[in-house]
């Protein structure tokens, strides 16, 4: 078996489910760096520069961050 010299992580994904609904319109008005166009995509996209991440937030309370 070949020896592994190093490991390089390309992507990490985390998900969470809150036990409540989220008012995406209100969030979009309250936070910078948010994209929300419900006619194009049902979730809100929240982007950070450092660390460079994007979080998808859905009105159901589900969130996915990568």
Protein Blocks (a to p, Z undefined) as FASTA:
>chain_A
ZZdfbdcdfbdcdddddfbdcdfklmmmmpghiacdfklombdcdddfbdcddddddfko
pacdZZ
